[in-house]
Amino acid sequence: MASPIPPPTITLDDHWVLTTTRSATPFDIKFLTVKTRTQIYEDTRCHVKSDSTQSDQLRFIFVTRVRFSPETSVRSALTQLVRRKSAQQFQDILQTRGVERISERNARQISIGDYQLTFDRLRGRLQVNDSTVIPVESLFGVRPFETEYLLCGSGYPLSLPGNNSAHQEQYREEFFEAVRSAH
């Protein structure tokens, strides 16, 4: 029996709280097993009272370690497959968190060493109560890491009630720094 997959780690400030950790085996056939371990963090400073049963945390970061058994080298075709399959799952996560009207925007890139990591950029809206709708942005990327992958995603408000603009550029940069620290 294979040993459990270790949790991914990222560096975050003290106002981030680990809220969810889970393991899964999304694919297991005779010659290949795919295992995942996910950690979801929420920003305790960025929340709003919601009428729904969804999380009231407006800002989150997650990282998922994806491991193949037997171990396989990271290749372009495999990276594209992992990216395509997991991007739809990320949109499902956003919908579970209450985000509606999700649309794709232009991609963002960051450098991690010699690697250019591309993030899908999504926009949507979060219906907080009958009179409050918050526009949100989310980023999602797949980072090859040695012989496995790290899936990294974030969601944050573009504006807040009573404040026409949230600190979206700061939110993006903090997320990118967390991704650079992931291992």
SULURRA-V21969 format. One record per helix or strand of 2 or more residues. SS is the DSSP state (@ for helix, = for strand). FROM is the first residue (numbers start at 1). TO is the last residue. If there is no record, write none. Layout:
BEGIN
SS,FROM,TO / SS,FROM,TO
END
This chain:
BEGIN
=,16,29 / =,32,43 / =,60,69 / @,76,96 / =,99,112 / =,115,129 / =,132,145 / =,148,157 / @,168,181
END
